[in-house]
Amino acid sequence: PPLSLDAVDAQFDRVIAHNARRIPGHRAWAIEPAGSTTAVGLIALLRSDNHADLGFMLVPAAQRRRYCTHAV
């Protein structure tokens, strides 16, 4: 099920705090449509020993608009 806006805000705050520490591991970036300063989601790189996973989260209104394809 989709996350609530409060849950997304809390997760995004945790990601920003992790990125600010500049330690190895996971990284995340906001996804913003071209010409906008409003984030519609995030893309995350999750790294461990010998592999990495790439994940996306988008607000419902931004789904099926190829933002993830362009973000990669």
All heavy atoms as TSV, in Angstrom:
chain	resi	resn	atom	element	x	y	z
A	1	PRO	N	N	0.832	-1.201	0.000
A	1	PRO	CA	C	0.000	0.000	0.000
A	1	PRO	C	C	0.870	1.257	0.000
A	1	PRO	O	O	1.969	1.240	0.541
A	1	PRO	CB	C	-0.819	-0.123	1.272
A	1	PRO	CG	C	-0.057	-1.051	2.150
A	1	PRO	CD	C	0.732	-1.937	1.247
A	2	PRO	N	N	0.376	2.326	-0.550
A	2	PRO	CA	C	1.146	3.579	-0.555
A	2	PRO	C	C	1.388	4.085	0.867
A	2	PRO	O	O	0.587	3.860	1.770
A	2	PRO	CB	C	0.241	4.549	-1.313
A	2	PRO	CG	C	-0.742	3.706	-2.033
A	2	PRO	CD	C	-0.885	2.441	-1.238
A	3	LEU	N	N	2.501	4.773	1.048
A	3	LEU	CA	C	2.806	5.382	2.339
A	3	LEU	C	C	2.017	6.678	2.498
A	3	LEU	O	O	1.714	7.357	1.516
A	3	LEU	CB	C	4.296	5.708	2.431
A	3	LEU	CG	C	5.256	4.535	2.371
A	3	LEU	CD1	C	6.687	5.041	2.315
A	3	LEU	CD2	C	5.066	3.626	3.561
A	4	SER	N	N	1.737	7.032	3.734
A	4	SER	CA	C	1.098	8.323	3.996
A	4	SER	C	C	2.115	9.433	3.751
A	4	SER	O	O	3.330	9.198	3.743
A	4	SER	CB	C	0.606	8.384	5.441
A	4	SER	OG	O	1.725	8.453	6.314
A	5	LEU	N	N	1.630	10.651	3.563
A	5	LEU	CA	C	2.540	11.783	3.370
A	5	LEU	C	C	3.442	11.972	4.585
A	5	LEU	O	O	4.624	12.298	4.441
A	5	LEU	CB	C	1.763	13.051	3.076
A	5	LEU	CG	C	1.113	13.115	1.700
A	5	LEU	CD1	C	0.326	14.409	1.540
A	5	LEU	CD2	C	2.143	12.980	0.603
A	6	ASP	N	N	2.919	11.743	5.782
A	6	ASP	CA	C	3.739	11.862	6.993
A	6	ASP	C	C	4.857	10.821	6.995
A	6	ASP	O	O	5.993	11.124	7.356
A	6	ASP	CB	C	2.885	11.716	8.249
A	6	ASP	CG	C	1.989	12.918	8.492
A	6	ASP	OD1	O	2.297	14.010	7.975
A	6	ASP	OD2	O	0.978	12.757	9.220
A	7	ALA	N	N	4.545	9.597	6.582
A	7	ALA	CA	C	5.564	8.540	6.536
A	7	ALA	C	C	6.632	8.861	5.495
A	7	ALA	O	O	7.824	8.642	5.731
A	7	ALA	CB	C	4.911	7.192	6.240
A	8	VAL	N	N	6.228	9.391	4.351
A	8	VAL	CA	C	7.183	9.770	3.310
A	8	VAL	C	C	8.076	10.909	3.802
A	8	VAL	O	O	9.294	10.870	3.623
A	8	VAL	CB	C	6.448	10.168	2.006
A	8	VAL	CG1	C	7.414	10.780	1.002
A	8	VAL	CG2	C	5.747	8.959	1.411
A	9	ASP	N	N	7.481	11.906	4.436
A	9	ASP	CA	C	8.268	13.016	4.984
A	9	ASP	C	C	9.296	12.528	5.995
A	9	ASP	O	O	10.457	12.942	5.976
A	9	ASP	CB	C	7.360	14.061	5.646
A	9	ASP	CG	C	6.655	14.952	4.649
A	9	ASP	OD1	O	7.091	15.015	3.475
A	9	ASP	OD2	O	5.661	15.583	5.043
A	10	ALA	N	N	8.887	11.629	6.871
A	10	ALA	CA	C	9.796	11.103	7.892
A	10	ALA	C	C	10.930	10.307	7.253
A	10	ALA	O	O	12.103	10.447	7.638
A	10	ALA	CB	C	9.022	10.234	8.889
A	11	GLN	N	N	10.608	9.476	6.273
A	11	GLN	CA	C	11.642	8.689	5.587
A	11	GLN	C	C	12.600	9.602	4.841
A	11	GLN	O	O	13.815	9.408	4.877
A	11	GLN	CB	C	10.998	7.695	4.614
A	11	GLN	CG	C	11.999	6.856	3.845
A	11	GLN	CD	C	12.830	5.960	4.734
A	11	GLN	OE1	O	12.431	5.570	5.829
A	11	GLN	NE2	N	14.024	5.621	4.289
A	12	PHE	N	N	12.085	10.597	4.178
A	12	PHE	CA	C	12.936	11.522	3.435
A	12	PHE	C	C	13.872	12.265	4.391
A	12	PHE	O	O	15.052	12.455	4.095
A	12	PHE	CB	C	12.083	12.500	2.632
A	12	PHE	CG	C	12.873	13.275	1.622
A	12	PHE	CD1	C	13.369	12.654	0.488
A	12	PHE	CD2	C	13.123	14.618	1.803
A	12	PHE	CE1	C	14.104	13.355	-0.448
A	12	PHE	CE2	C	13.862	15.331	0.875
A	12	PHE	CZ	C	14.353	14.693	-0.258
A	13	ASP	N	N	13.377	12.672	5.551
A	13	ASP	CA	C	14.225	13.334	6.551
A	13	ASP	C	C	15.357	12.410	7.007
A	13	ASP	O	O	16.494	12.860	7.178
A	13	ASP	CB	C	13.397	13.781	7.755
A	13	ASP	CG	C	12.488	14.962	7.443
A	13	ASP	OD1	O	12.712	15.644	6.413
A	13	ASP	OD2	O	11.538	15.188	8.222
A	14	ARG	N	N	15.066	11.116	7.187
A	14	ARG	CA	C	16.115	10.158	7.575
A	14	ARG	C	C	17.154	10.007	6.469
A	14	ARG	O	O	18.355	9.936	6.727
A	14	ARG	CB	C	15.493	8.799	7.917
A	14	ARG	CG	C	14.793	8.784	9.263
A	14	ARG	CD	C	14.418	7.379	9.707
A	14	ARG	NE	N	13.424	6.735	8.862
A	14	ARG	CZ	C	12.110	6.909	8.986
A	14	ARG	NH1	N	11.618	7.698	9.917
A	14	ARG	NH2	N	11.278	6.288	8.184
A	15	VAL	N	N	16.717	9.987	5.236
A	15	VAL	CA	C	17.633	9.861	4.102
A	15	VAL	C	C	18.547	11.084	4.010
A	15	VAL	O	O	19.758	10.966	3.839
A	15	VAL	CB	C	16.840	9.666	2.787
A	15	VAL	CG1	C	17.715	9.858	1.562
A	15	VAL	CG2	C	16.181	8.301	2.769
A	16	ILE	N	N	17.974	12.266	4.149
A	16	ILE	CA	C	18.760	13.501	4.092
A	16	ILE	C	C	19.796	13.511	5.216
A	16	ILE	O	O	20.957	13.876	4.998
A	16	ILE	CB	C	17.838	14.744	4.178
A	16	ILE	CG1	C	16.934	14.813	2.955
A	16	ILE	CG2	C	18.653	16.020	4.339
A	16	ILE	CD1	C	17.651	14.903	1.629
A	17	ALA	N	N	19.412	13.110	6.402
A	17	ALA	CA	C	20.353	13.070	7.528
A	17	ALA	C	C	21.489	12.086	7.247
A	17	ALA	O	O	22.656	12.371	7.525
A	17	ALA	CB	C	19.622	12.695	8.818
A	18	HIS	N	N	21.161	10.928	6.670
A	18	HIS	CA	C	22.201	9.944	6.338
A	18	HIS	C	C	23.151	10.509	5.284
A	18	HIS	O	O	24.366	10.411	5.423
A	18	HIS	CB	C	21.590	8.640	5.841
A	18	HIS	CG	C	22.626	7.651	5.398
A	18	HIS	ND1	N	23.277	6.853	6.286
A	18	HIS	CD2	C	23.131	7.381	4.177
A	18	HIS	CE1	C	24.168	6.101	5.618
A	18	HIS	NE2	N	24.080	6.399	4.347
A	19	ASN	N	N	22.619	11.096	4.234
A	19	ASN	CA	C	23.462	11.664	3.182
A	19	ASN	C	C	24.393	12.741	3.728
A	19	ASN	O	O	25.533	12.861	3.301
A	19	ASN	CB	C	22.611	12.259	2.062
A	19	ASN	CG	C	22.073	11.218	1.110
A	19	ASN	OD1	O	22.351	10.038	1.233
A	19	ASN	ND2	N	21.278	11.658	0.172
A	20	ALA	N	N	23.927	13.515	4.680
A	20	ALA	CA	C	24.731	14.599	5.247
A	20	ALA	C	C	25.936	14.072	6.026
A	20	ALA	O	O	26.937	14.770	6.157
A	20	ALA	CB	C	23.864	15.478	6.144
A	21	ARG	N	N	25.868	12.843	6.522
A	21	ARG	CA	C	26.980	12.278	7.303
A	21	ARG	C	C	28.147	11.856	6.424
A	21	ARG	O	O	29.229	11.622	6.913
A	21	ARG	CB	C	26.493	11.103	8.140
A	21	ARG	CG	C	25.600	11.536	9.279
A	21	ARG	CD	C	25.386	10.425	10.282
A	21	ARG	NE	N	24.735	9.266	9.710
A	21	ARG	CZ	C	23.428	9.030	9.726
A	21	ARG	NH1	N	22.629	9.896	10.295
A	21	ARG	NH2	N	22.930	7.951	9.197
A	22	ARG	N	N	27.929	11.724	5.130
A	22	ARG	CA	C	28.980	11.373	4.165
A	22	ARG	C	C	29.736	10.093	4.538
A	22	ARG	O	O	30.953	10.022	4.454
A	22	ARG	CB	C	29.960	12.526	3.976
A	22	ARG	CG	C	29.312	13.767	3.422
A	22	ARG	CD	C	30.348	14.834	3.133
A	22	ARG	NE	N	29.730	16.052	2.683
A	22	ARG	CZ	C	29.426	16.324	1.427
A	22	ARG	NH1	N	29.671	15.465	0.486
A	22	ARG	NH2	N	28.869	17.466	1.112
A	23	ILE	N	N	28.994	9.094	4.972
A	23	ILE	CA	C	29.595	7.797	5.261
A	23	ILE	C	C	29.214	6.825	4.157
A	23	ILE	O	O	28.202	7.020	3.476
A	23	ILE	CB	C	29.150	7.263	6.638
A	23	ILE	CG1	C	27.617	7.179	6.736
A	23	ILE	CG2	C	29.707	8.128	7.760
A	23	ILE	CD1	C	27.105	6.558	8.001
A	24	PRO	N	N	30.008	5.787	3.938
A	24	PRO	CA	C	29.654	4.828	2.881
A	24	PRO	C	C	28.298	4.172	3.156
A	24	PRO	O	O	27.875	4.056	4.294
A	24	PRO	CB	C	30.770	3.792	2.959
A	24	PRO	CG	C	31.888	4.474	3.655
A	24	PRO	CD	C	31.257	5.467	4.591
A	25	GLY	N	N	27.676	3.741	2.108
A	25	GLY	CA	C	26.398	3.048	2.257
A	25	GLY	C	C	25.363	3.570	1.290
A	25	GLY	O	O	25.660	3.858	0.145
A	26	HIS	N	N	24.175	3.719	1.783
A	26	HIS	CA	C	23.048	4.121	0.949
A	26	HIS	C	C	23.109	5.604	0.611
A	26	HIS	O	O	23.617	6.410	1.372
A	26	HIS	CB	C	21.740	3.833	1.664
A	26	HIS	CG	C	21.629	2.448	2.221
A	26	HIS	ND1	N	22.144	1.357	1.590
A	26	HIS	CD2	C	21.067	1.998	3.356
A	26	HIS	CE1	C	21.889	0.279	2.298
A	26	HIS	NE2	N	21.244	0.638	3.386
A	27	ARG	N	N	22.559	5.945	-0.543
A	27	ARG	CA	C	22.431	7.341	-0.960
A	27	ARG	C	C	21.055	7.518	-1.591
A	27	ARG	O	O	20.503	6.589	-2.175
A	27	ARG	CB	C	23.499	7.727	-1.985
A	27	ARG	CG	C	24.877	7.819	-1.419
A	27	ARG	CD	C	24.980	9.040	-0.493
A	27	ARG	NE	N	26.270	9.123	0.125
A	27	ARG	CZ	C	26.551	8.756	1.373
A	27	ARG	NH1	N	25.613	8.261	2.140
A	27	ARG	NH2	N	27.759	8.891	1.859
A	28	ALA	N	N	20.529	8.724	-1.502
A	28	ALA	CA	C	19.234	9.014	-2.107
A	28	ALA	C	C	19.229	10.435	-2.644
A	28	ALA	O	O	19.934	11.304	-2.128
A	28	ALA	CB	C	18.111	8.830	-1.091
A	29	TRP	N	N	18.444	10.629	-3.681
A	29	TRP	CA	C	18.322	11.928	-4.326
A	29	TRP	C	C	16.855	12.205	-4.597
A	29	TRP	O	O	16.088	11.303	-4.894
A	29	TRP	CB	C	19.078	11.944	-5.653
A	29	TRP	CG	C	20.533	11.687	-5.510
A	29	TRP	CD1	C	21.522	12.615	-5.353
A	29	TRP	CD2	C	21.186	10.414	-5.505
A	29	TRP	NE1	N	22.748	11.991	-5.259
A	29	TRP	CE2	C	22.578	10.636	-5.342
A	29	TRP	CE3	C	20.749	9.091	-5.601
A	29	TRP	CZ2	C	23.513	9.618	-5.284
A	29	TRP	CZ3	C	21.670	8.072	-5.543
A	29	TRP	CH2	C	23.035	8.341	-5.389
A	30	ALA	N	N	16.484	13.478	-4.549
A	30	ALA	CA	C	15.115	13.879	-4.880
A	30	ALA	C	C	14.927	13.811	-6.387
A	30	ALA	O	O	15.855	14.074	-7.152
A	30	ALA	CB	C	14.849	15.297	-4.382
A	31	ILE	N	N	13.739	13.472	-6.815
A	31	ILE	CA	C	13.372	13.504	-8.231
A	31	ILE	C	C	12.480	14.713	-8.433
A	31	ILE	O	O	11.426	14.837	-7.803
A	31	ILE	CB	C	12.624	12.222	-8.655
A	31	ILE	CG1	C	13.520	10.999	-8.478
A	31	ILE	CG2	C	12.135	12.346	-10.090
A	31	ILE	CD1	C	12.807	9.687	-8.726
A	32	GLU	N	N	12.937	15.637	-9.276
A	32	GLU	CA	C	12.178	16.848	-9.585
A	32	GLU	C	C	11.966	16.917	-11.090
A	32	GLU	O	O	12.903	16.715	-11.854
A	32	GLU	CB	C	12.939	18.092	-9.141
A	32	GLU	CG	C	13.178	18.178	-7.653
A	32	GLU	CD	C	14.051	19.354	-7.268
A	32	GLU	OE1	O	14.624	20.012	-8.165
A	32	GLU	OE2	O	14.170	19.611	-6.063
A	33	PRO	N	N	10.750	17.223	-11.522
A	33	PRO	CA	C	10.525	17.411	-12.960
A	33	PRO	C	C	11.393	18.564	-13.471
A	33	PRO	O	O	11.698	19.500	-12.721
A	33	PRO	CB	C	9.040	17.771	-13.053
A	33	PRO	CG	C	8.436	17.250	-11.791
A	33	PRO	CD	C	9.515	17.366	-10.754
A	34	ALA	N	N	11.784	18.498	-14.728
A	34	ALA	CA	C	12.594	19.561	-15.331
A	34	ALA	C	C	11.891	20.904	-15.165
A	34	ALA	O	O	10.686	21.016	-15.377
A	34	ALA	CB	C	12.822	19.265	-16.811
A	35	GLY	N	N	12.654	21.892	-14.719
A	35	GLY	CA	C	12.115	23.230	-14.550
A	35	GLY	C	C	11.342	23.435	-13.257
A	35	GLY	O	O	10.755	24.484	-13.051
A	36	SER	N	N	11.342	22.455	-12.379
A	36	SER	CA	C	10.604	22.553	-11.126
A	36	SER	C	C	11.560	22.430	-9.944
A	36	SER	O	O	12.639	21.852	-10.061
A	36	SER	CB	C	9.566	21.427	-11.044
A	36	SER	OG	O	8.927	21.431	-9.782
A	37	THR	N	N	11.159	22.967	-8.820
A	37	THR	CA	C	11.920	22.784	-7.584
A	37	THR	C	C	11.113	21.990	-6.562
A	37	THR	O	O	11.466	21.948	-5.392
A	37	THR	CB	C	12.320	24.147	-6.977
A	37	THR	OG1	O	11.143	24.904	-6.733
A	37	THR	CG2	C	13.246	24.910	-7.914
A	38	THR	N	N	10.054	21.364	-7.026
A	38	THR	CA	C	9.204	20.552	-6.157
A	38	THR	C	C	9.480	19.077	-6.411
A	38	THR	O	O	9.310	18.591	-7.532
A	38	THR	CB	C	7.714	20.848	-6.425
A	38	THR	OG1	O	7.478	22.234	-6.209
A	38	THR	CG2	C	6.825	20.026	-5.512
A	39	ALA	N	N	9.919	18.371	-5.384
A	39	ALA	CA	C	10.211	16.945	-5.520
A	39	ALA	C	C	8.917	16.154	-5.689
A	39	ALA	O	O	7.913	16.444	-5.040
A	39	ALA	CB	C	10.975	16.441	-4.305
A	40	VAL	N	N	8.965	15.168	-6.577
A	40	VAL	CA	C	7.821	14.278	-6.788
A	40	VAL	C	C	8.156	12.857	-6.337
A	40	VAL	O	O	7.341	11.961	-6.455
A	40	VAL	CB	C	7.353	14.276	-8.261
A	40	VAL	CG1	C	6.841	15.652	-8.656
A	40	VAL	CG2	C	8.458	13.811	-9.187
A	41	GLY	N	N	9.367	12.666	-5.830
A	41	GLY	CA	C	9.768	11.356	-5.361
A	41	GLY	C	C	11.243	11.329	-5.043
A	41	GLY	O	O	11.895	12.367	-4.939
A	42	LEU	N	N	11.756	10.118	-4.850
A	42	LEU	CA	C	13.186	9.973	-4.623
A	42	LEU	C	C	13.693	8.694	-5.259
A	42	LEU	O	O	12.949	7.764	-5.526
A	42	LEU	CB	C	13.537	10.038	-3.135
A	42	LEU	CG	C	13.046	8.957	-2.187
A	42	LEU	CD1	C	14.023	7.789	-2.158
A	42	LEU	CD2	C	12.940	9.536	-0.787
A	43	ILE	N	N	14.984	8.710	-5.541
A	43	ILE	CA	C	15.681	7.549	-6.073
A	43	ILE	C	C	16.764	7.211	-5.060
A	43	ILE	O	O	17.416	8.110	-4.528
A	43	ILE	CB	C	16.262	7.831	-7.475
A	43	ILE	CG1	C	16.965	6.616	-8.037
A	43	ILE	CG2	C	17.167	9.028	-7.470
A	43	ILE	CD1	C	17.384	6.762	-9.489
A	44	ALA	N	N	16.924	5.939	-4.745
A	44	ALA	CA	C	17.882	5.530	-3.728
A	44	ALA	C	C	18.810	4.443	-4.265
A	44	ALA	O	O	18.378	3.544	-4.986
A	44	ALA	CB	C	17.152	5.011	-2.494
A	45	LEU	N	N	20.063	4.551	-3.905
A	45	LEU	CA	C	21.074	3.542	-4.214
A	45	LEU	C	C	21.424	2.859	-2.907
A	45	LEU	O	O	21.879	3.507	-1.962
A	45	LEU	CB	C	22.318	4.192	-4.825
A	45	LEU	CG	C	23.492	3.258	-5.100
A	45	LEU	CD1	C	23.112	2.221	-6.154
A	45	LEU	CD2	C	24.697	4.063	-5.542
A	46	LEU	N	N	21.173	1.564	-2.832
A	46	LEU	CA	C	21.438	0.786	-1.631
A	46	LEU	C	C	22.604	-0.147	-1.914
A	46	LEU	O	O	22.484	-1.066	-2.714
A	46	LEU	CB	C	20.195	-0.018	-1.231
A	46	LEU	CG	C	18.884	0.769	-1.193
A	46	LEU	CD1	C	17.712	-0.156	-0.914
A	46	LEU	CD2	C	18.957	1.878	-0.173
A	47	ARG	N	N	23.740	0.119	-1.275
A	47	ARG	CA	C	24.946	-0.660	-1.544
A	47	ARG	C	C	25.285	-1.541	-0.358
A	47	ARG	O	O	25.140	-1.157	0.787
A	47	ARG	CB	C	26.126	0.271	-1.805
A	47	ARG	CG	C	25.938	1.132	-3.020
A	47	ARG	CD	C	27.105	2.031	-3.224
A	47	ARG	NE	N	27.087	3.082	-2.200
A	47	ARG	CZ	C	27.971	4.038	-2.127
A	47	ARG	NH1	N	28.974	4.093	-2.968
A	47	ARG	NH2	N	27.887	4.958	-1.188
A	48	SER	N	N	25.787	-2.739	-0.671
A	48	SER	CA	C	26.348	-3.623	0.339
A	48	SER	C	C	27.439	-4.446	-0.333
A	48	SER	O	O	27.631	-4.352	-1.532
A	48	SER	CB	C	25.272	-4.510	0.958
A	48	SER	OG	O	24.713	-5.357	-0.008
A	49	ASP	N	N	28.132	-5.221	0.415
A	49	ASP	CA	C	29.311	-5.960	-0.023
A	49	ASP	C	C	29.588	-5.951	-1.521
A	49	ASP	O	O	30.358	-5.167	-2.013
A	49	ASP	CB	C	29.251	-7.396	0.492
A	49	ASP	CG	C	29.258	-7.446	2.005
A	49	ASP	OD1	O	29.889	-6.558	2.615
A	49	ASP	OD2	O	28.626	-8.342	2.561
A	50	ASN	N	N	28.956	-6.828	-2.259
A	50	ASN	CA	C	29.295	-6.963	-3.676
A	50	ASN	C	C	28.119	-6.705	-4.615
A	50	ASN	O	O	28.119	-7.170	-5.741
A	50	ASN	CB	C	29.879	-8.350	-3.946
A	50	ASN	CG	C	28.885	-9.455	-3.657
A	50	ASN	OD1	O	27.832	-9.215	-3.090
A	50	ASN	ND2	N	29.227	-10.669	-4.037
A	51	HIS	N	N	27.107	-6.003	-4.142
A	51	HIS	CA	C	25.986	-5.686	-5.036
A	51	HIS	C	C	25.343	-4.368	-4.632
A	51	HIS	O	O	25.614	-3.830	-3.557
A	51	HIS	CB	C	24.961	-6.828	-5.058
A	51	HIS	CG	C	24.115	-6.911	-3.829
A	51	HIS	ND1	N	24.522	-7.525	-2.677
A	51	HIS	CD2	C	22.872	-6.442	-3.591
A	51	HIS	CE1	C	23.568	-7.437	-1.768
A	51	HIS	NE2	N	22.555	-6.781	-2.291
A	52	ALA	N	N	24.514	-3.868	-5.516
A	52	ALA	CA	C	23.786	-2.621	-5.263
A	52	ALA	C	C	22.367	-2.757	-5.809
A	52	ALA	O	O	22.138	-3.461	-6.791
A	52	ALA	CB	C	24.492	-1.447	-5.924
A	53	ASP	N	N	21.455	-2.111	-5.152
A	53	ASP	CA	C	20.068	-2.062	-5.595
A	53	ASP	C	C	19.680	-0.612	-5.798
A	53	ASP	O	O	20.137	0.276	-5.081
A	53	ASP	CB	C	19.135	-2.672	-4.543
A	53	ASP	CG	C	19.362	-4.156	-4.360
A	53	ASP	OD1	O	19.336	-4.877	-5.374
A	53	ASP	OD2	O	19.556	-4.584	-3.208
A	54	LEU	N	N	18.823	-0.383	-6.781
A	54	LEU	CA	C	18.326	0.946	-7.073
A	54	LEU	C	C	16.822	0.932	-6.851
A	54	LEU	O	O	16.130	0.036	-7.338
A	54	LEU	CB	C	18.644	1.286	-8.528
A	54	LEU	CG	C	18.510	2.710	-8.984
A	54	LEU	CD1	C	19.446	3.614	-8.202
A	54	LEU	CD2	C	18.805	2.810	-10.468
A	55	GLY	N	N	16.309	1.887	-6.092
A	55	GLY	CA	C	14.884	1.932	-5.806
A	55	GLY	C	C	14.310	3.316	-6.044
A	55	GLY	O	O	15.031	4.312	-6.031
A	56	PHE	N	N	13.021	3.366	-6.250
A	56	PHE	CA	C	12.320	4.617	-6.528
A	56	PHE	C	C	11.067	4.703	-5.668
A	56	PHE	O	O	10.435	3.694	-5.395
A	56	PHE	CB	C	11.841	4.672	-7.986
A	56	PHE	CG	C	12.913	4.476	-8.995
A	56	PHE	CD1	C	13.212	3.218	-9.478
A	56	PHE	CD2	C	13.619	5.566	-9.468
A	56	PHE	CE1	C	14.197	3.032	-10.425
A	56	PHE	CE2	C	14.609	5.391	-10.421
A	56	PHE	CZ	C	14.893	4.131	-10.902
A	57	MET	N	N	10.700	5.915	-5.309
A	57	MET	CA	C	9.397	6.194	-4.704
A	57	MET	C	C	8.884	7.466	-5.360
A	57	MET	O	O	9.626	8.444	-5.481
A	57	MET	CB	C	9.508	6.415	-3.190
A	57	MET	CG	C	9.806	5.168	-2.425
A	57	MET	SD	S	9.562	5.281	-0.618
A	57	MET	CE	C	10.288	6.830	-0.176
A	58	LEU	N	N	7.644	7.428	-5.800
A	58	LEU	CA	C	7.010	8.597	-6.436
A	58	LEU	C	C	5.652	8.855	-5.803
A	58	LEU	O	O	4.963	7.915	-5.403
A	58	LEU	CB	C	6.794	8.354	-7.936
A	58	LEU	CG	C	8.015	8.261	-8.821
A	58	LEU	CD1	C	7.615	7.782	-10.205
A	58	LEU	CD2	C	8.711	9.598	-8.893
A	59	VAL	N	N	5.268	10.128	-5.756
A	59	VAL	CA	C	3.904	10.443	-5.344
A	59	VAL	C	C	2.969	9.912	-6.435
A	59	VAL	O	O	3.366	9.800	-7.601
A	59	VAL	CB	C	3.705	11.961	-5.122
A	59	VAL	CG1	C	4.583	12.467	-4.000
A	59	VAL	CG2	C	3.942	12.738	-6.391
A	60	PRO	N	N	1.750	9.530	-6.083
A	60	PRO	CA	C	0.853	8.941	-7.077
A	60	PRO	C	C	0.677	9.779	-8.344
A	60	PRO	O	O	0.648	9.245	-9.446
A	60	PRO	CB	C	-0.469	8.779	-6.324
A	60	PRO	CG	C	-0.040	8.581	-4.899
A	60	PRO	CD	C	1.150	9.507	-4.735
A	61	ALA	N	N	0.586	11.089	-8.221
A	61	ALA	CA	C	0.372	11.942	-9.393
A	61	ALA	C	C	1.552	11.925	-10.355
A	61	ALA	O	O	1.410	12.284	-11.520
A	61	ALA	CB	C	0.091	13.375	-8.946
A	62	ALA	N	N	2.726	11.493	-9.891
A	62	ALA	CA	C	3.925	11.486	-10.735
A	62	ALA	C	C	4.183	10.118	-11.379
A	62	ALA	O	O	5.094	9.986	-12.196
A	62	ALA	CB	C	5.144	11.904	-9.917
A	63	GLN	N	N	3.411	9.133	-11.030
A	63	GLN	CA	C	3.623	7.795	-11.579
A	63	GLN	C	C	3.220	7.738	-13.052
A	63	GLN	O	O	2.362	8.487	-13.500
A	63	GLN	CB	C	2.835	6.771	-10.763
A	63	GLN	CG	C	3.365	6.660	-9.355
A	63	GLN	CD	C	2.530	5.746	-8.475
A	63	GLN	OE1	O	1.544	5.157	-8.903
A	63	GLN	NE2	N	2.938	5.627	-7.225
A	64	ARG	N	N	3.905	6.879	-13.797
A	64	ARG	CA	C	3.651	6.655	-15.226
A	64	ARG	C	C	3.952	7.888	-16.084
A	64	ARG	O	O	3.343	8.100	-17.126
A	64	ARG	CB	C	2.225	6.168	-15.470
A	64	ARG	CG	C	1.892	4.892	-14.732
A	64	ARG	CD	C	0.555	4.342	-15.145
A	64	ARG	NE	N	0.014	3.375	-14.245
A	64	ARG	CZ	C	0.461	2.140	-14.058
A	64	ARG	NH1	N	1.516	1.735	-14.686
A	64	ARG	NH2	N	-0.132	1.329	-13.220
A	65	ARG	N	N	4.898	8.713	-15.629
A	65	ARG	CA	C	5.291	9.891	-16.400
A	65	ARG	C	C	6.773	9.842	-16.784
A	65	ARG	O	O	7.340	10.848	-17.161
A	65	ARG	CB	C	5.000	11.168	-15.610
A	65	ARG	CG	C	3.509	11.336	-15.394
A	65	ARG	CD	C	3.214	12.628	-14.704
A	65	ARG	NE	N	1.790	12.732	-14.486
A	65	ARG	CZ	C	1.095	13.805	-14.730
A	65	ARG	NH1	N	1.679	14.877	-15.203
A	65	ARG	NH2	N	-0.180	13.837	-14.498
A	66	ARG	N	N	7.402	8.687	-16.605
A	66	ARG	CA	C	8.786	8.418	-17.019
A	66	ARG	C	C	9.831	9.187	-16.194
A	66	ARG	O	O	10.969	9.315	-16.603
A	66	ARG	CB	C	8.970	8.671	-18.504
A	66	ARG	CG	C	8.026	7.806	-19.359
A	66	ARG	CD	C	8.259	7.915	-20.830
A	66	ARG	NE	N	9.594	7.580	-21.234
A	66	ARG	CZ	C	10.044	6.356	-21.513
A	66	ARG	NH1	N	9.243	5.338	-21.388
A	66	ARG	NH2	N	11.284	6.175	-21.895
A	67	TYR	N	N	9.452	9.688	-15.015
A	67	TYR	CA	C	10.427	10.389	-14.179
A	67	TYR	C	C	11.563	9.461	-13.758
A	67	TYR	O	O	12.721	9.879	-13.729
A	67	TYR	CB	C	9.770	10.994	-12.941
A	67	TYR	CG	C	8.835	12.142	-13.237
A	67	TYR	CD1	C	7.556	12.167	-12.716
A	67	TYR	CD2	C	9.247	13.211	-14.028
A	67	TYR	CE1	C	6.694	13.232	-12.974
A	67	TYR	CE2	C	8.391	14.275	-14.298
A	67	TYR	CZ	C	7.131	14.270	-13.760
A	67	TYR	OH	O	6.286	15.311	-14.037
A	68	CYS	N	N	11.253	8.233	-13.421
A	68	CYS	CA	C	12.308	7.291	-12.986
A	68	CYS	C	C	13.242	6.963	-14.128
A	68	CYS	O	O	14.458	6.879	-13.943
A	68	CYS	CB	C	11.685	6.026	-12.408
A	68	CYS	SG	S	10.782	6.334	-10.886
A	69	THR	N	N	12.718	6.795	-15.317
A	69	THR	CA	C	13.552	6.521	-16.480
A	69	THR	C	C	14.524	7.675	-16.707
A	69	THR	O	O	15.717	7.464	-16.940
A	69	THR	CB	C	12.680	6.335	-17.742
A	69	THR	OG1	O	11.796	5.235	-17.511
A	69	THR	CG2	C	13.520	6.073	-18.959
A	70	HIS	N	N	14.057	8.888	-16.598
A	70	HIS	CA	C	14.905	10.053	-16.794
A	70	HIS	C	C	15.888	10.245	-15.639
A	70	HIS	O	O	16.987	10.762	-15.835
A	70	HIS	CB	C	14.071	11.312	-17.008
A	70	HIS	CG	C	13.306	11.299	-18.286
A	70	HIS	ND1	N	13.894	11.486	-19.512
A	70	HIS	CD2	C	11.982	11.092	-18.522
A	70	HIS	CE1	C	12.967	11.402	-20.454
A	70	HIS	NE2	N	11.806	11.156	-19.892
A	71	ALA	N	N	15.497	9.836	-14.439
A	71	ALA	CA	C	16.364	10.009	-13.270
A	71	ALA	C	C	17.605	9.127	-13.365
A	71	ALA	O	O	18.674	9.488	-12.889
A	71	ALA	CB	C	15.602	9.681	-11.984
A	72	VAL	N	N	17.465	7.971	-13.991
A	72	VAL	CA	C	18.613	7.052	-14.124
A	72	VAL	C	C	19.461	7.520	-15.262
A	72	VAL	O	O	20.612	7.564	-15.274
A	72	VAL	CB	C	18.136	5.607	-14.354
A	72	VAL	CG1	C	19.300	4.691	-14.620
A	72	VAL	CG2	C	17.321	5.136	-13.187
